[in-house]
Amino acid sequence: MKFSRAKLAIIIFTAIVVIDQVVKIWVKTHFYLGEDVRILPWFHLLFIENNGMAFGMELGSKLFLTLFRIVLVAWLIWYVVKISDIRRIATGYFVSLALIIAGAAGNIFDCLFYGLIFNNPYPPEVAVMFPAGGGYAPMFFGRVVDMLYFPLFTFTWPSWLPVVGGREFLFFQPVFNIADSAICIGVGLLILFYSKYILTPSALRRRAAGLDNSAE
């Protein structure tokens, strides 16, 4: 991988992790849990916390989720290093991987350290960083901070529809954070534009070697 390409991936990773953590810490120390600030009719800052994966989904135990994220990030970093010298891989593929790694790392920090460095007061009090009485949970058991909420539109289902008839529907309901966004964008780019590169390092090398030989 060319230095400029490596530098771009590092810049993307660093920028996302820093921005994600700055926003989370600001929300954590300025909003009480459940506080909803309307910025625009379709955009709110709504402070919630969750034990799960992106968009508040739950999957297995908290310790399992944290360890899974750490293993995933370690494997992705290893993967990027192993393919970094294959010249025929598109720069966008590395950008996509950098987005996914940064997003996963951003949520790992919450799980690892937020339980140690924040307290967990009852609303309307806001959390304090490095409280005298210690944090609210041990390492690995911190909760992920979410705040981005986009209630784009609502409508009521026609009463004649089965099951949902007469109920109000809100789009878009999930509350998420910048790290979640980075993961989704990275995965979306991989699926839409770079799926052909999703191979093991050895398979990528064989493909690149075949392309080099065919060009001779």
Secondary structure, 3 states (H helix, E strand, C coil): CCHHHHHHHHHHHHHHHHHHHHHHHHHHHHCCCCCEEEEECCEEEEEEEECCCHHHCCCCCHHHHHHHHHHHHHHHHHHHHHHCCCCCCCHHHHHHHHHHHHHHHHHHHHHHHHHHHECCCCCCCCCCECCCCCCCCCCCCCCEEEEEECCCEEEECCCCCCCCCCCEEEECCCEECHHHHHHHHHHHHHHHHCHHHCCCHHHHHHHHHHHHHHHC
